[in-house]
Amino acid sequence: MADLANLIICLTPLQALMAQRLMAQRAEPFDLLMLCYEDADNAKFRHYFQVASAGSRHAEYALIPQSKWRRELGLPRLLRGLDKEYATAFAASIDNPNVQYVLNRIRFAALETFDDGTGNLIPGSVLYRNSSNRQRQLMNRLRGIRLQTEDLRRLSRRHHTLYPGQPNIAAPTVLLDLWAIAGQGLPESGQGGLRQSEGREVLRSENGAVDECGLNERLPEKNTADVAAANPPVRTRRILLGQPLLPNTADNAALAESLLRRFEIGEYFPHPRETYRVSGAEYIASPLIFEDYLLESLRREPDTRFEVYHLVSTAALNVYAFPRTAVYAVRPAEAAFHTPGAEQIYQVMAQLGIPIIDIE
């Protein structure tokens, strides 16, 4: 198999960044296939495709049509530019029918998986089991998809993850550290640093929830008077990460706006899938995913501290250990944030020491 290349399939900007690191770790050539739904095609997706493709032998950017029938008719085009056989195939979104189609149409000697997002951390999510939808099962047969989610999990010889020590879709797991090297040498602060939960005292219960009143009072920092004298106040930027988690766009916008007001947040980092506009904060427009944006900001602003507020964001999990950064998870009362899957993610956050703010 020495003369065969590897294939790596991506579906999100974060996956493309992970693909770049996986390709850099190996000497053998890689082909890259990035799948993007038409309604998500934007500068951020294109940027990370370019970033990842720089390390590949050959790269394809395939748009997935919104129309169901155009999607079906366009499936064979996903194979354009690909070899018929590869040494190792790498995939993250093994539940996705387009990813499954490609993996069923090529031959590969080995399969390795990597993180799709926080769904990997939720036993019973779509990344753990085959779809029970009868229409999906019928379409799989018509598409010639024999290897489905559970089969691909069993075939994976190792799983590359951002979250070591957590249960995942395949074993063994191997740490894929995207930001440790990039973050080396970042100034803690010209006047002193801030790491998760160092910025403010937090009253936390056994399940990780915090006292919201205490948080809203902006409790004093842990510095003693002596330290404070050598530690003059620095700028703080509060950023809310957008997440379209509710079925109605108006509800998503209203929830975001209420969080901006409640926590006096001045900046908003929209999710790539957002189709609505949120008022009440300055929008952060960047072709970078939030993790890379925050790294750049930490370099540019050595005397700035960052407070990151989110719901159940993968990005927030990825930056909680960054210097001068405090991450706060918000758990609203809506049912969408109290499902077994959401509770599992909040539990992971609590284990990492991320404060969870419950809103009644």
N, C-alpha and C positions, 0 to 999 in steps of 0.2 A: 504493500500500500504506500510505499515511499514516494511514488510518483503522483499520488492523488492529493488534491487540495482538500481543505476543510471548507464547510459552508456554515455561515452564521446568519440567523434570521432575527430581525428586530421589528418591533411594532410601536415603540415609543422612543422619545429622545433619551430617556434614562437608559433604556436597553441599548441604544446605539453607543452611549458612553461606556457601558459595560463591555460591549462588543469591542470597542477600541482597546480596552485594557486586556481583554482575553487574547486578541490578535497580537498585541505587543509582547505577551508572555511567551509566544511560541515562534519558532523559526520557520515552520512550514507555511506555505501560501494559503490565503483565505479568499473565498468569494463572499461578498456581503449582499444580502437581500433585505431591504427595508420596505416594509409594508405600511402604507398610510391610507386611512380612510379619507375620501375626498373632502368631507366636511371638517377634517382636522388638519388638512394640508396648509401649513403656514411657515413663516420664516424660521421658527424654532425647530420644526421637524427637518427642514432643509439644511439648517446650520449643522445639526448633529449628524445628518447623513454625510455631509461633507467631512466633518471631523472623523467619523468612523471610516469612510471610504478611503481616506488617505493611507490607511494601513492595510488595504486589501489589494488583492491581485485584480479583481474585477468587482464592480458594484452596480446594483440595480435598485432603482427607486420606483416601486410599483404602487400606483394609486388604486384603491379599492372603491368601485363605484357605489353610490348610495342606493341606486335602484337594485332591487333584489335580482331581477332577471339579467341586468347588465353584469352584475357580480358573477352570476353563474356562467354566463357566456364568456366572461373574461378570465375565468380560472386558468385556462391553459397559458395565458400570457404571463402568469406568475413564474413560469418556468423559463421564460426568455433569458438567454444568456447564461443559463446554469448548465453545469455538466450533468451527465446522467448518473455519475457515481462520485462519491466523496469518501475520504478517509473517516472524518468525524463531522457529524452535524451538531450544531449548537443551536438551542432554541429556548425561549423563555415562556412565551404564551402558548403552551402546548394544548390549551383548550380551544384555541382559535381555529375555526374551520379552514381559513386560508393557510395558516401555518401547517395544519394537519394535511391539507391537500398536497403541499410541496413535499412534506416528509414522506408521504405515501407514494409520490411519483418519482422520487430519486432513490438510489441505493446508497447506503452508508454502512461502514464497518462498525461504527460506534456512535453513540448519542450521548451528549452531555447537556444538562439543563442549567439555566441561570435564572435569577430572580425576575419575575414579572412585575412585582411590586409587593405590597403588603398582603395580597391574596395568598402568597406562598405561606404565610404565617398562620393561616386560618384552616385548620383541618376540617374537611367537609366542604370547602369552597369549590368553585368550578375547576380549579387547578388540580384537585384531588380525585375527581370522579367524572365518569362519562356523563354526557347530557342525557337526561331522561325524556327530553322532548321528542315525541314521536315523529314530528315533521323533520327535526334535525337528524334523527336516526335514519329516516327514509332517504333524505338528501345525502347522507354519508354513504349509503349503499350505492346511490346513483353516481356519486362522485368517485367511487372506488376507494373510499377511505376506510381501510381496515384497522390501521393503527390509530386508536383514539387516546384520550387523555390517560386512562389507567394503563394502557399498553406502553405509552411513551414514558410514563413514570417508571415502570418496571425496567424498561430498556436503558434508562439513564444510568451511566456507570459512575457519575459523580455530579454534584450540584454546586454551582458557584454562587455564593451568597454574600450580601452586604450585612447579614444579620447572624453572625456565628452564635452558636449556643441555643438557637431557636429551632423548633421543629420545622421541617421543610418537606417538599414534595418528593425528594429522593435523597438517598444516602450513598456514600458519605458526602458531607458538605465541606466545601473548601472556601475559605475567606477570600473575597474579592474586594480589596480595599481601594476604593476609587479616590479618596480625598486625603488620606494620611500623608502621602508624599507631597501632594500639591499644597497641603497646609503647613508643611514643615517650614519653620522660619517666619511664620506669621507673627507679628508683634502682638504680645498679650495686651499691651497698652503702654503708651509712654508714661502713664501714671499708675499702672497696675491693671491686672486682667480681670476678666469675668468669665466663669464657666457655668455650666448648667446649675441652676438653683443657688449660685453664689450671690446673685444680684440682690435678692430679697429673701427675707425669712418667709418660709411657706409652712402653713399648718396643714399637714397631710394625714388623712385617715389611712386605715389599713389597706383599702382598695386603691390608694393613690390619689383620691379626690382631695382637693384643697378647699380651704375656707375662702369663699369668694369675697366676702367682706374684707378679710385681711388682705387679699390680693389687691382689691380696688383701693384700699387705703394707701397703696404705694409705701409699704413698710420700709423703714430705714435699712440701708445695707449693713452687712455684718461688720464693716470696718469699725475698729475702735477709734477713739478720738485721736490717738497718736497716729494711727494709720491714715485716718481721714485727712490729717494735716498734710501728709505727704501725698495724699490721693485726692486732688481737687476734682470737683464734678466734671464729668465729660458728657458729650452729647449722647443721647439715647434715641435710637430709631425704633419705632414699633411698627411691625409689618404683619398684615394679615394675609395668609395664603388662601387663595380662592379654591373652592372645590364644589363643583356642580353635583351634589349628592342627592338632592331632592328632585322628584319627578317634574315639578313645575318650575320654570325659569324665574317667574316672579317670586316664588317662595325662596329660591336660592339667593336672589338679589336682596330680598327683605332680610333674610337671616344674616347675610354678610354686613349689611348696613347697620343692623342692630348690634353686631359685635364691634364694629368700628366705633359706635357711640359708647357702648358700655365700657370698653377698655381704653378709650381715648387713643385709638390707633390712627396714625396719620398717613400710612402708606398701604397700598393694596397690590399684591402680586397675583395677577389672574392666572387661572388654570388654562392650559392650551385648548381645552374643549369648551370653554365658556362661550356662550353666544349672547349673553346679556351684559348690561353695563351696570356697575355699582357706583352710587354717588356717595360723597362724604369723605373721600380720601384721594390722595394723589396716586395715580396709576404708575406702576413701575413697568415700563416697556423695555423688554430686553429679549434678544434672541437666545439667551442662555436659560437653562433650567435653573431653578432657584439655588441649588447647591453651588453651582459655579458662579452665579451672580453674587451670592453671599461671600464666597471666597475672594472674589475681586473687590468687593466692598470692604472687606476686612483689611485687605492690602492697601487700598486707597485711603482708608479712614482709620489710622492707627489709634486715634483717641475716641472712637465711637463704639458704643455698646449697642447690641442688637437684641430686641425682644421679638420673638417670632410666635405668633398666635395661629392656631390651625384647628381643624376638626379631627380628621384621621388621615393626615397627609404622610405619604412616604417620604417626601422631601424633609419634613420636620424630623422624622426619625433619623435621617441621614446627617443632619447638621447639629444634633443636640449636643455633641461633644466638641463643636468648634469653639475656639477661644472667643472670649467677649460676647458670647451668645447664650441667651436664655430662651428656652422653648416652653410654651404653655399650650396644652391641649384643652379644647373646649368641648364639653359634652352637652348639647342642647336637649330639651325635653322631647323633641320629636322622635317618633318610633324608629326612624331610620338610623338613629344613633344608639339604639338599644337592642339591635339584633344580635344574635350570637356571634356573628362575624365581627361586628363593630366592637362588641365587648372584648373579644379576643385581642384586637388591636390596642384597645385602651389598656388591657392587662399588660401587654408588652411594653407600652409606654411607661406604665407604673413601675415595672421591673427595671427600666432604664433610669428611673428617677425623674421622669418628666411629670411635672404637676398637671393634674387633671381638674379642670374647673367645671363643676356641674351647674347648669342653668335650669332653674325650674320654670 
